[in-house]
Amino acid sequence: MLLNNTVATDCRATAESNYLVTGETIVSPNYSLPSGVTVKGFKPYKNTSNGYSGMPDNLVWSEGTLGYVYLCALLGGTTLNNEAITYMDEILKLQNCTGSIGGVIHSTRAVTVGSGDDWDSKVWESVCPSAWLYLIINNPGVLFPNLSGISFPNITSGSVVYFNGTSFSLNPSPSSGTVTWEVTGTYSVSPITGNTTYITFAMAGIGMIRARINDIVVALKPISSPVVLINGPHYLNWGNTYYFSLPYEAGAYYDWSLSGT
């Protein structure tokens, strides 16, 4: 819950008008985006004479951009919900960039202004934006318990993207509305029905598959290759006992976890 929607709305508008950076690339010998791909997001400071003189205007700061994602989601509404999704996808580029081993890089270029400043930016994979991204995708309510009632780009609607070893489905099946599917990364989708889709797997890469009902994102699921080929559950027997299994994959490491009661 926002204590003051007017202040929050003004903060979002200020960020968009003063801190938005577009058309940025990664400047680093260790990380890179594919040719022709750019990223947009928000810089941490504005180049002013009030302490941040010399701060470049072409720097995307992952952690702050994900904070903007949360702000849009908290303000709610279709337009800002889609705005949140847009900038989350931008940060996924900074996780999926060449050179990354799975973390989100802190910023798109290294900056050191002055001597001994604690607001330097580095092009390193960082715990902070990686944690923000994980929480936004998997448990957005952990930071803001009063998120109920807003349309956030995750499973807060009660819908999940379910993979049975062959195809992806939206579960539970919606009783009304039009289901559409989208995918980011090096994949493509081939809808079977409105509720179910196949994706064309790439040999490598990370992406995100999402389901919309009437243009509102209701569920999403990170995907990767070739891990996505064994992502489960593959078989589920409903009853007093739940049985989960995954297809055998030579040399694979299977990681099981359970949340809830």
Buried (B, 14 or more C-beta within 10 A) or exposed (E): EBEEEEEBBEBBEEBEEEBBBEEBBBBBEEBBBEEEEBBBBBBBBEEEEEEBEEBBEEBBBBBBBBBBBBBBBBBBEEEBBBBBBEBBBBBBBBBBBEEBEEBBBBBBBBBEBEEEEEEEBBBEBBEBBBBBBEBBBEEBEEEBEEBEEBBBBBBBBEBBBBBBBEBBBBBEEBEEEEBBBBBBBBBEBEBEEBBBBBBEBBEEBBBBBBBBBEEBBBBBBBBBBEBBBBBBBBEEEEEEEEEEEBEEEEEEEEEEEEEEE
